[in-house]
Each structure stands twice: as structure tokens, then as C-alpha cells.
């Protein structure tokens, strides 16, 4: 998906590829609804962190405005790591947007 809106990066973390597919669909719909240009995506399965490392490198690009993730913060990160990531993104002027999909809440509403 490429629009003329602000650039966004998808970050997904899950325990299976099926979960990643569902998260990708949710973030794609989120971006389309808000006119964001989803330019790339990174993901990790289980305790892997390669996607997160690549995301932090990509976020240094001044064209990137948002990191969109349906699940923040990933369970495999410590609270110190989460805070550090949030500070790095803020340093580069990148907004971290996290949301929970209906499936992840088992139908509960806020």
C-alpha cells in the first residue's frame, strides 16, 4: 500500500506466522483508514529480536512518522528495554501507535 500520507512502519511480534498474518491485516486496515503510507514492515516470532533491531534502524529515516503495532509491548522485552525503545523512537520524532484487535481481547470492549 502506498499513499501520499505520512510514512508508517509495521512492527509485529507473535508466537506463530498465523498470528503475524492477522496482525498484518489489522495494521494494513488501520493505516488505510487513516491515510498512512505503510512503507515497510518488520516482525519477530517468539523470542527473536531481529525485526525489532531492523525497525529501530529504519526509524532513523526522517521520512518515517509512525511505527504501528497491534501489540505493544512485546512480552519478550523487559520494562527497561521497552522504555529504551520508546525513547529512541521519540528521539527521532517517530510516534509509536499500539492498539489491540478484537481477537486479542476475546471480544471484550473498552
matplotlib code that plots the C-alpha trace (Angstrom):
import matplotlib.pyplot as plt

x = [0.0, 1.4, -0.5, 0.7, 0.1, 2.7, 5.1, 4.5, 6.3, 4.6, 6.1, 4.5, 5.5, 3.8, 4.2, 3.2, 3.0, -0.8, -0.7, 1.6, -0.7, -3.7, -1.6, -0.5, -4.1, -5.1, -2.3, -2.9, -6.6, -5.6, -3.2, -5.7, -8.4, -6.1, -4.4, -1.0, 1.6, 2.7, 6.2, 7.7, 7.3, 9.3, 8.3, 9.6, 8.3, 8.9, 11.9, 13.6, 14.5, 16.0, 12.9, 12.9, 16.6, 15.9, 12.9, 15.0, 17.5, 14.7, 13.1, 16.1, 14.9, 13.4, 10.6, 9.2, 6.5, 4.9, 5.5, 2.2, 1.9, -1.1, 0.6, 2.8, 4.8, 6.1, 6.1, 9.8, 11.1, 11.9, 10.3, 13.8, 14.0, 10.5, 11.3, 14.6, 12.8, 10.2, 12.9, 14.8, 11.7, 10.8, 14.4, 13.8, 10.4, 8.6, 5.2, 4.6, 1.0, -0.2, -3.7, -5.4, -7.5, -10.9, -9.5, -6.7, -9.3, -11.6, -14.5, -14.1, -14.6, -13.1]
y = [0.0, 3.4, 6.6, 10.1, 10.2, 10.1, 7.1, 4.3, 1.1, -2.0, -3.9, -7.3, -9.8, -13.1, -16.8, -18.1, -17.0, -17.2, -14.5, -12.4, -12.6, -11.4, -8.6, -7.6, -7.4, -5.3, -2.8, -2.6, -1.7, 0.7, 2.6, 2.6, 4.0, 6.8, 7.6, 6.4, 5.1, 1.7, 1.7, -1.4, -4.0, -5.9, -8.8, -11.3, -14.7, -16.0, -14.6, -13.3, -9.7, -9.2, -7.4, -5.0, -4.2, -3.5, -1.4, 0.8, 1.3, 2.1, 4.6, 6.9, 7.8, 11.3, 10.3, 7.9, 9.3, 6.3, 2.8, 1.0, -2.2, -4.2, -5.4, -3.1, -4.0, -7.5, -10.0, -10.9, -7.5, -6.2, -2.9, -1.3, -2.4, -1.1, 2.3, 2.4, 1.6, 4.3, 6.8, 6.0, 6.4, 9.7, 11.0, 10.5, 12.1, 8.8, 8.2, 4.7, 3.6, 0.4, -1.0, -4.2, -6.1, -7.6, -11.1, -10.3, -9.2, -12.2, -9.9, -7.6, -3.9, -1.0]
z = [0.0, -1.0, -0.5, -0.2, 3.6, 6.4, 6.3, 8.7, 9.6, 10.8, 13.7, 14.6, 17.3, 17.7, 18.5, 15.1, 11.5, 11.6, 14.3, 12.2, 9.3, 11.4, 12.8, 9.3, 8.2, 11.2, 10.7, 7.0, 7.6, 10.3, 8.0, 5.1, 7.4, 8.5, 5.2, 6.3, 3.8, 5.1, 3.6, 5.2, 7.9, 10.4, 12.6, 15.1, 16.2, 19.7, 21.4, 18.2, 18.0, 14.5, 13.3, 16.2, 15.6, 11.9, 12.9, 15.1, 12.3, 9.8, 12.2, 11.9, 8.4, 8.7, 6.3, 8.9, 11.1, 12.8, 14.0, 14.1, 16.1, 17.2, 20.3, 22.4, 24.4, 23.3, 26.1, 25.5, 26.3, 29.8, 31.0, 30.7, 27.0, 26.3, 27.8, 25.8, 22.5, 23.2, 24.0, 20.8, 18.7, 20.4, 19.8, 16.1, 16.2, 15.4, 17.1, 18.4, 17.9, 19.6, 19.6, 20.5, 17.9, 18.9, 18.6, 21.1, 23.7, 23.2, 22.4, 25.4, 24.7, 26.5]

ax = plt.figure().add_subplot(projection="3d")
ax.plot(x, y, z, "-o")
ax.set_aspect("equal")
plt.show()
